[in-house]
Every structure is written in structure tokens, then in C-alpha cells.
């Protein structure tokens, strides 16, 4: 699960960066940028929620 989230995370970042270099500013560019941003945020949130506990940390 984590490997898939990392893949989506870096893929969406790469897509967002490449969109800025390859496309002109139009509605499609904005939509694709928003979609890739949503994927970055969603996969980043998933990774954050699946993170392991740190050693020495008290779990309440």
C-alpha cells in the first residue's frame, strides 16, 4: 500500500512539474494542475496516516 502511495505521490509531482513546462496557460492546464495537486495531497495524507510510530514515543 505504501509503495503505491509513494508511486502516486511522485508521479503526480512529476506530472505537475511537467505540465508547467509543456502546456500553455489555458483551462485544460488549470484542470490538470488541480487534479495532480489533489492526487499529491491525497497520497501525502495517506502516507502520513500510515506512518509507523516512532521509537520511544508514548502512545496514548
C-alpha positions, 0 to 999 in steps of 0.5 A, a space after each residue: 500500500 505504501 509503495 503505491 502511495 509513494 508511486 502516486 505521490 511522485 508521479 503526480 509531482 512529476 506530472 505537475 512539474 511537467 505540465 508547467 513546462 509543456 502546456 500553455 496557460 489555458 483551462 485544460 492546464 488549470 484542470 490538470 494542475 488541480 487534479 495532480 495537486 489533489 492526487 499529491 495531497 491525497 497520497 501525502 495524507 495517506 502516507 502520513 496516516 500510515 506512518 509507523 510510530 516512532 521509537 520511544 514515543 508514548 502512545 496514548 
